[in-house]
Amino acid sequence: MGLDIIAHARLTKIEGVKYLEGEVYNHALEVVEYDTYDFVARLNPDFPGRADDIEDRGVYSSGDSFGFGAGAYSGYNRWRERLAELAGYPQAPIETYGRVEHRHDAGAWTVADGPFWELINFSDCEGVIGTAVSKKLAADFAAFDAAAQAVDDPTFYPRYQNWRKAFEMAADAGAVDFH
């Protein structure tokens, strides 16, 4: 099990339908088939401000989409730690499983903004990042691309490219869905 990402561009909210209890219903309370929509936005309330331009539980069609597996949760978190180091966040102590570690992502969690901050300080399992934040993150990924290519880890840059593509796509009136 791991983190899957789907980026959407050119979202259009579908009116007259509602997401309830895991299904999408029309006005007659009939289940709407999945092939008539592309995306149900499930915002993560623990990370406000990441998708203010997307309606929670809104049902959308997408002009384009791109998906990828971000890896197992532990692998994604290691990648996110490398991203925080690349961005220059200082190490900060964090207790995990009864021991104290000093990590760059923990350093990012102590501030209110910075490069990739909205991604580093976001859920590793569920939620949505909307258009406005995706534009900011796409700019961060573009600005750090050369430095990312130089990271001494053969798995880092291919993942970096997937994330960059996702946020560039979502910057076009879209969103990035974590699930």
N, C-alpha and C positions, 0 to 999 in steps of 0.2 A: 504494500500500500504506500502511496506517495501523493505528492502534490501535482495536480494537473491544472494547466492554465489554458484558457481560451480567450483570445483577444478578438474583439469585435470592432468593426468600423461602420460608420454611417447607420447608427441605430435609429429605428423608428418605433415609438411606443405604439403598441396595438391597443386600441380603445375597445371597450365593450367586453373585455375579459378580465378575470380576476384569478390570482393565485391563492389557493386556500388548501391547507393540509396536504401539501405535496402534489396537488393537481391544479391544472388551469381549467377554469370553467367559463362558459359564456353566460349571457343574461338568463337563459332558460335553465341554468345550473346543470348543463350537459358538459361532460369532460371534453376539452378541446384537444385534438390530436397533436402530438409534438411536431409533426412536419408542417404545421401552420405557424409556428413561431420558432425563434432560434435561441432565446435567452430569457431566463427569469432572473432578475436581479435580487440577490439576497445579500443586502448590505450587512456588514459586521458592525454592530453597535459599539464594540470595544475600540474602534478606530474611527471616530467621527472626522468629518471633513475630507475623507478620501473619495467620496462619490456624491457630492452635493448636487450634481447635475443629473443624477440617476434616481428614479423612484424606487424605493424599497418594495420588493415584491412586484415591481412593474414587469410586464411581459413585452418583449421587444422582438422585432425582426432585425436582421443584420444584413448590411450590404456586402460584407466580406468578413471572413473570420480566419483565424490561424490558431492552432493548438499545439501544445507540446507538453511532455512530461518534465517537470522541474526536478524530478528525482524523489527518492525516499525523503521523508521529512528530515532525517538526520543529515543526509547529503545536501539537501537544499539549505539547511541551516549552516553547514560548513561553507557552502558557496556564498551565502549571505554574509558570513563572517569575513571572507576574503574580499567581498565587495566593500564592506565597511572599512577594511584596512586600506584598500585602494583609494577610497574617498578621503582618507586621512583622519578618521575618527580616532581619538586616543583610546587606549585600552582602559577598561574600568572593571572592577571586581564584580563577579556575579557568583552566587552559590548555586551549584547544580549537583544534584544527587549527593548532597552532604559534603561537597568539597568546593573550595573557592577557586575560580578560574579568572584570568584577566583576558577580556575579549574586546575587540573593536566594536562589535555590534552592541555590546553593553554600553560602550562609550556613546554610541549614537542614540541610545535610549535615554540618555541623560540630558539631551539638548532638544530644542524645539524645531530645528530645521537644518538643512545642509544637503550636500549631494546625496541623492538616492535615499534620503531620510524617510520619505513616505513609504518606500518599499522595505527598507531595513526595519523600520518600526511599524510593521504590519503583521497580520496573522500569517502563520505558516501553513494554514489549512483551509480557510474559507473566508470569503468576502469579495468585494468588488472595489476596484479603483476606477474612477470615472474619467471623463474627457479632460477636464482642467488639470488634474494631478498627472494624468498620463502625458500631457504636453510638457509639463515640467520634468518628469522623469525621462522622457524621450530626449530632451535637451541635455540632461545629465549624462545619459548613455552616449550621446554624440560627443560631448566634451571630453569624456574619459576613454574614448575608444582606443587611442594609441597606447595609453598606459595599460589598458586591459589586455591588449595584445601581448604586452611584455611580461605579464604575470607568468611566473615559472610554475605552471600547472597546466598540463595538456587538456584538462577537462573544463577549465575556467572559461576560456574565451568562447568556445562553442555555446555554452549556456548563456554567456553574456550576449552573444548575438541573438539568441532566441528572445531574451528579455527585451533587448533593444527593438527588435522587430515588433514584438507585442505592443510596446508602449507607443511606437511610431504609428502603428495601425489604430490603436485606441485613441490617439490624439486627433483622429479624423472623426469627431462626433461619436466616439465609441466608448468602450470600457474593457477592462481586463478582469476576468472572472477566475477566482481561485476556488478550487474544489478538490 
